[in-house]
Amino acid sequence: MVFFHYGIDNNGNEFFEVSSYWWLFPTIAVPCTLLVMAVYQIWRRKREGRMISKRGQNSLVDPEEMDRHRY
């Protein structure tokens, strides 16, 4: 489905049309964007949790030294 249409008519005039269903674009895009952001945050927190638990298991890694190199 095309929400926006831009072109040139037979007389050489430029035109821009908006579909009557334009409201579907933000209705679909905003929740999908929020869903992707939420999934990323959950993944990032789980990943950081695993890194912290692994840091405690490895006796060769000093946690304070790791914090200094973190960006």
N, C-alpha and C positions, 0 to 999 in steps of 0.2 A: 504494500500500500504506500502510495506516495503522499506525504504530508505537505510538502512544499514543491512548487513547480515554477521554474524560471525559464524564460525563453523569449523568442522574437516572433511576433505574429506576422501575417501575410503582408502587412503594410510596413514592416521594418521597425515597428515599435516594440520596445522591450516591455515585458510584463512579469509580474510575480503573483502567483496564486497560492492561497492557503486552503487546504482541504477543510471540509466541515468536521473532519475527524482529527483535527490537530491536537485535541485534548488527550488523545491516546498516547501521543509521544511522551509528554511529561508523566502521565499516569503510569506508563510502563518503565520509563527510564529512571525515575527517582527511586522507586522501590528496588529495582535491580541494582542500582548504585549503592544504596544503603545495605543491601544484602551482601554484596561483594565486600564492602568495608567491614561489616560485622564478621564475616568469615575470616578475613585477613587478621583482624584483631584477635579473634579466638585462636587462630593458628599461631600468631606471634607469641601470645602469652603461653601457650602450651610448649612452644619451642624454647622460650626462655626458661620455663620451669624445668625442662629436660636438661638444659645446659647447666642450670644451678645444681641439679641433683647429680649430674656427672662430675661437676667440679668437686663435689665433696668426696666422690669415690676415687678420684685420681690423686694419689699422694705426691706426684711429681709437679702438680700445678698448685701454685700459691694463689688463693682467691683474691688477695689484695693486689697481687701483680696483675691478674686478669682484669680487675676493675680499672686499673690505670691505663690499660691499652684499649679499653672499650670506647667506641665512638658514639 
